[in-house]
Amino acid sequence: MKKKIKIVLLVVFALVVVIVVAFNLYADRAIKWGVEKAGSGALKVPVSLDKANLSILGGSLGLKNLVISNPEAYQNKTFLQLQNGSVKVNTWTLLSNTIHISEIKLNGIKVVLEQRGVVSNNIQDILKNLPASDKTTQAEGKKLRIDYLELTDISVQVKLLPLPGKVDTIPLKLPPIKMTDIGKDGKTDTAALVSKIIVAISAGIAKSGAGLLPDDLTKSLNSTLKGLGQIGGQLLEGGKNIGEGVGGKIKDIGGALQGLVKPKKEEKPK
């Protein structure tokens, strides 16, 4: 009898290991696909992610080398590159409609702002693809609830129009951007999260570049941000909040890892 129990336990253990390994493997692929699809759909430019590593037992997700391409007609192929991202997730919520994430940290963000024409640039063209805040609709896929999000080590290379005798590349270093209590309204998806992060970085560039970049460029960028609605306007009016952390300025950024698993009714962890 004891021998049979041991055999049963070993079989159950082996099945659990197989399920965990398989879930990690396919979840990694699903997350990669979801981020690329949602990002590309929101920004209307190609988005690629080299690797996503989900640890079910550890409750962590790692992102490696996220690249957002430039719109066509720009010399630089890349608009933004993220070196590393770490996510702490409540694994009990992975199969529910809303995934609870306690912390997201995105480190090593490189941005290229490329000017094309006196009042045109790549960031402005990307921002114009984003919907205004008053046009945001209810998310159809899975949602995210994020307690804390932090962007650090943000460097910007501003490529100006080449003019004889003038510098055509200006480097900027942005202070950390912090967001808390994200996704309380449960209305937006991963695409909206990506959009809001781009808006926050763009607002940081507009503020840090004041007095350093051509007035026409910053005025045009500010105008585009204000045209996006409440969030863009708040960031511009927040003054030093861009440097000290956006904090409560951005409260309603929700999201979904679309394609990870099919949504189903909320379940409480046992």
C-alpha positions as CSV (number, residue, x, y, z in Angstrom):
1,M,0.0,0.0,0.0
2,K,2.8,2.4,1.0
3,K,4.6,1.6,-2.3
4,K,1.5,2.5,-4.3
5,I,1.1,5.8,-2.5
6,K,4.7,6.7,-3.2
7,I,4.2,5.8,-6.9
8,V,1.1,8.0,-7.0
9,L,2.9,10.9,-5.3
10,L,5.8,10.6,-7.7
11,V,3.5,10.6,-10.7
12,V,1.6,13.7,-9.4
13,F,4.9,15.5,-8.7
14,A,6.1,14.7,-12.2
15,L,2.9,16.0,-13.7
16,V,3.1,19.2,-11.7
17,V,6.7,19.8,-12.9
18,V,5.7,19.2,-16.5
19,I,2.7,21.6,-16.2
20,V,4.9,24.3,-14.6
21,V,7.6,24.0,-17.3
22,A,5.1,23.9,-20.1
23,F,3.2,26.9,-18.7
24,N,6.4,28.9,-18.3
25,L,7.4,28.0,-21.9
26,Y,4.2,29.0,-23.5
27,A,3.5,31.9,-21.2
28,D,6.9,33.4,-22.2
29,R,5.9,33.2,-25.9
30,A,2.4,34.6,-25.2
31,I,3.8,37.5,-23.2
32,K,6.3,38.3,-26.0
33,W,3.6,38.1,-28.6
34,G,1.2,40.2,-26.5
35,V,3.7,43.0,-25.8
36,E,4.7,43.2,-29.5
37,K,1.1,43.1,-30.8
38,A,-0.2,45.6,-28.2
39,G,2.7,48.0,-28.6
40,S,2.6,47.9,-32.4
41,G,-1.1,48.4,-32.4
42,A,-1.0,51.4,-30.1
43,L,2.0,53.2,-31.6
44,K,1.5,52.2,-35.2
45,V,5.2,51.3,-35.5
46,P,7.0,47.9,-35.2
47,V,7.7,46.8,-31.6
48,S,9.9,43.8,-30.8
49,L,10.9,42.0,-27.6
50,D,13.9,39.7,-27.6
51,K,12.9,37.7,-24.5
52,A,10.3,37.4,-21.8
53,N,11.1,35.1,-18.8
54,L,8.2,34.2,-16.5
55,S,8.9,32.3,-13.3
56,I,5.6,31.0,-11.9
57,L,7.1,29.8,-8.6
58,G,9.1,33.0,-8.1
59,G,6.3,35.3,-9.1
60,S,8.6,37.3,-11.4
61,L,8.8,38.3,-15.1
62,G,11.9,39.5,-16.9
63,L,11.9,41.5,-20.1
64,K,15.0,41.8,-22.3
65,N,15.7,44.3,-25.1
66,L,12.4,45.9,-26.0
67,V,12.7,47.9,-29.2
68,I,10.3,50.5,-30.6
69,S,11.0,51.4,-34.2
70,N,10.8,54.8,-35.8
71,P,8.1,55.8,-38.2
72,E,9.1,55.5,-41.9
73,A,11.1,58.4,-43.5
74,Y,13.4,58.8,-40.5
75,Q,17.1,58.0,-40.7
76,N,17.4,56.2,-37.3
77,K,15.7,52.9,-37.3
78,T,15.1,52.9,-33.5
79,F,13.0,55.3,-31.5
80,L,13.3,53.7,-28.1
81,Q,15.2,50.7,-26.7
82,L,14.7,49.2,-23.2
83,Q,17.6,47.1,-21.9
84,N,16.0,45.4,-18.9
85,G,12.6,45.1,-17.2
86,S,11.6,43.3,-14.1
87,V,8.1,42.6,-12.9
88,K,6.9,41.2,-9.6
89,V,3.5,39.5,-10.1
90,N,0.9,37.8,-7.9
91,T,0.9,34.4,-9.6
92,W,-2.6,33.6,-8.1
93,T,-4.0,36.3,-10.4
94,L,-2.4,35.1,-13.7
95,L,-5.6,33.1,-14.6
96,S,-8.0,35.8,-13.5
97,N,-9.4,38.8,-15.5
98,T,-7.1,41.2,-13.7
99,I,-3.4,40.4,-13.1
100,H,-2.1,42.1,-10.0
101,I,1.5,43.3,-10.3
102,S,3.2,44.7,-7.2
103,E,6.2,46.3,-9.0
104,I,7.5,47.0,-12.5
105,K,11.0,48.4,-12.9
106,L,12.3,49.4,-16.4
107,N,16.0,50.3,-16.5
108,G,18.2,51.5,-19.2
109,I,15.9,53.4,-21.6
110,K,17.5,54.9,-24.7
111,V,15.5,57.4,-26.8
112,V,16.3,59.1,-30.1
113,L,14.4,62.3,-30.9
114,E,15.0,63.0,-34.5
115,Q,13.9,66.3,-36.1
116,R,12.5,66.3,-39.6
117,G,11.5,69.7,-40.7
118,V,11.2,72.8,-38.5
119,V,8.2,71.6,-36.4
120,S,8.2,67.9,-37.1
121,N,9.9,65.0,-35.3
122,N,9.6,61.3,-34.7
123,I,8.2,61.5,-31.2
124,Q,5.5,63.9,-32.3
125,D,4.5,61.6,-35.2
126,I,4.2,58.7,-32.7
127,L,2.2,60.7,-30.2
128,K,-0.2,61.7,-32.9
129,N,-1.1,58.0,-33.3
130,L,-2.2,57.8,-29.7
131,P,-5.9,58.3,-28.8
132,A,-6.9,61.3,-26.7
133,S,-7.7,60.4,-23.1
134,D,-11.4,61.1,-23.6
135,K,-11.6,58.5,-26.4
136,T,-10.3,55.6,-24.2
137,T,-12.6,52.6,-24.3
138,Q,-13.2,49.6,-22.1
139,A,-10.5,47.0,-22.5
140,E,-11.6,43.8,-24.1
141,G,-8.7,41.6,-22.9
142,K,-7.0,40.9,-19.6
143,K,-6.3,43.9,-17.4
144,L,-3.4,44.8,-15.1
145,R,-3.4,46.4,-11.6
146,I,0.1,47.8,-10.9
147,D,1.0,49.1,-7.4
148,Y,4.3,50.7,-8.5
149,L,6.1,51.4,-11.8
150,E,9.5,53.0,-12.1
151,L,11.6,54.1,-15.2
152,T,15.3,54.7,-14.5
153,D,18.4,55.6,-16.5
154,I,16.6,57.4,-19.3
155,S,19.0,58.9,-21.8
156,V,17.9,60.8,-24.9
157,Q,19.8,61.8,-28.1
158,V,18.2,64.7,-29.8
159,K,19.1,64.8,-33.5
160,L,18.5,68.3,-34.9
161,L,18.5,69.5,-38.4
162,P,22.1,69.8,-39.6
163,L,23.0,73.5,-39.9
164,P,26.5,74.8,-40.7
165,G,28.5,75.8,-37.6
166,K,25.8,74.5,-35.2
167,V,25.7,71.4,-33.0
168,D,23.2,68.8,-34.5
169,T,23.1,66.3,-31.6
170,I,22.1,67.2,-28.0
171,P,22.2,64.6,-25.2
172,L,19.6,64.7,-22.4
173,K,19.4,62.7,-19.2
174,L,15.9,62.4,-17.7
175,P,15.3,62.0,-14.0
176,P,13.4,58.8,-12.9
177,I,9.7,58.6,-13.7
178,K,7.6,56.9,-11.1
179,M,3.9,55.9,-11.2
180,T,1.7,54.4,-8.5
181,D,-1.7,52.8,-8.2
182,I,-2.0,52.0,-11.9
183,G,-5.1,50.4,-13.4
184,K,-7.7,51.2,-10.7
185,D,-10.4,51.9,-13.4
186,G,-9.8,48.6,-15.2
187,K,-10.6,50.2,-18.5
188,T,-7.3,50.1,-20.4
189,D,-5.1,47.4,-21.8
190,T,-1.4,46.8,-22.5
191,A,-1.5,49.2,-25.4
192,A,-2.7,52.0,-23.2
193,L,0.0,51.3,-20.7
194,V,2.7,51.5,-23.4
195,S,1.1,54.7,-24.6
196,K,1.1,56.4,-21.2
197,I,4.7,55.5,-20.6
198,I,5.6,57.1,-24.0
199,V,3.6,60.2,-23.0
200,A,5.5,60.4,-19.7
201,I,8.9,60.1,-21.3
202,S,7.9,62.7,-24.0
203,A,6.8,65.1,-21.3
204,G,10.1,64.6,-19.5
205,I,11.9,65.4,-22.7
206,A,9.9,68.6,-23.2
207,K,10.7,69.8,-19.7
208,S,14.3,68.7,-19.6
209,G,14.9,70.2,-23.0
210,A,13.4,73.6,-22.3
211,G,16.2,76.2,-23.0
212,L,18.4,73.6,-24.5
213,L,16.4,72.5,-27.6
214,P,15.0,74.9,-30.3
215,D,11.9,76.7,-29.1
216,D,9.9,75.5,-32.2
217,L,10.7,71.9,-31.4
218,T,9.6,72.1,-27.7
219,K,6.5,74.2,-28.4
220,S,5.4,71.7,-31.1
221,L,6.0,68.8,-28.7
222,N,4.1,70.5,-25.9
223,S,1.2,71.3,-28.2
224,T,0.9,67.6,-29.2
225,L,1.0,66.4,-25.6
226,K,-1.7,68.8,-24.6
227,G,-3.8,67.6,-27.5
228,L,-3.8,64.1,-26.1
229,G,-6.0,65.2,-23.2
230,Q,-6.0,65.1,-19.5
231,I,-2.9,63.0,-18.9
232,G,-0.6,64.9,-21.3
233,G,-1.8,68.2,-19.9
234,Q,-1.2,67.1,-16.3
235,L,2.3,66.0,-17.0
236,L,3.2,69.3,-18.6
237,E,1.6,71.3,-15.8
238,G,3.2,69.0,-13.1
239,G,6.4,71.0,-13.1
240,K,9.1,69.3,-11.1
241,N,6.9,66.2,-10.6
242,I,8.5,64.8,-13.8
243,G,11.8,64.8,-11.9
244,E,10.6,63.8,-8.5
245,G,8.3,61.1,-9.9
246,V,4.9,61.4,-11.5
247,G,3.3,59.7,-8.5
248,G,-0.4,60.4,-8.2
249,K,-0.5,62.3,-11.5
250,I,-1.0,59.1,-13.4
251,K,-3.6,57.0,-11.5
252,D,-5.6,55.2,-14.2
253,I,-3.2,53.3,-16.5
254,G,-4.5,49.8,-16.8
255,G,-3.6,46.9,-19.0
256,A,-3.7,43.4,-20.2
257,L,-1.2,40.8,-21.2
258,Q,-3.3,39.9,-24.2
259,G,-3.1,36.4,-25.4
260,L,-1.6,35.0,-22.2
261,V,-4.7,33.2,-21.2
262,K,-8.3,33.6,-22.0
263,P,-10.3,35.9,-19.6
264,K,-12.6,34.1,-17.2
265,K,-14.6,35.0,-14.1
266,E,-12.7,36.4,-11.2
267,E,-11.5,33.7,-8.7
268,K,-10.2,34.2,-5.2
269,P,-7.0,32.3,-4.4
270,K,-7.5,29.2,-2.4
